[in-house]
């Protein structure tokens, strides 16, 4: 393995002190009154020698590494991929580098990523928590590690958190279906105690109640994250039984559920929106290939990312125990999939 280039190596090549090189490469040449020509030469030699700063060592010396760890639930999901990209850009504006990790909704992997990032001396964490990870989050809080939860959180645990207004988003989606003439709207959601899904289900139920429709437990299907495709297909078989269709419309609580459901609907020859109204929570590129433009809830990823990074920066700088909860509104992008007919 090639030896890491050190400040001393650069200093010897330029013919100056190691301290002078350190001042320049840490952007403090003006404080040290380093001449412009000398600073320029040091930077040029550092680049030629492919100098890479030791972030861990820098963190121990200056108290900050200017890196943050980002743990998302599933980087292969377009929602989380785009969220990660925007967070990276927002962090760069503030001089921070983002280290990525995907928990894949696995508790052990989530803990391993947290440990890895903390060992890398990151200044803080942005986390999409997985089911059952409350103790992991509590430990971070007890240790005083700056962090922000995004997309979801824990109702009984006070933390910095940035989320979509999941209740209102789902409420408005179900009300749209009802206004358009669907009488038995159902929902397929993930089976998890995390707040984002609980709030979406609550929004669904409240929309029924406020529309004078009594909630029917047969209209709701909850599927596990593991092998969700098989479970979604089985849920559709039950909800769309040809001997007596249980629902006349469905709201899919995530884009992953939506994509799998649309495949199954197409295979069964079920027409959207004539036979079944459809609304998705989140969008997907796959929607472009479906014959009926899909109505979907569009989350404001820019606002979520900006608030997450800003909240984390405040937490890093202040190290206070004042927790901030940010709720971001979303919009419904209307397609044909929810528009069977309108009541007078």
Secondary structure, DSSP 8 states (H G I E B T S, - for coil): ------HHHHHHHHTS-HHHHHHHHTT-TTTTT--HHHHHHHHHHHHHTT----HHHHHHHHS--SEEEEEES-TTSHHHHHHHHHHHHHHHHTT-EEEEEE-TT-HHHHHHHHHHHHHTT-SEEEE---TT-HHHHHHHHHHT--EEEES---TTS---EEEE-HHHHHHHHHHHHHHTT-SSEEEEEE---SHHHHHHHHHHHHHHHHTT----GGGEEEE-STTHHHHHHHHHHHHT-TTS-S-SEEEESSHHHHHHHHHHHHHHT--TTTT-EEEEES--GGGGGSSS--EEEE--HHHHHHHHHHHHHHHHHH--S---EEEE--EEE--STT-S----
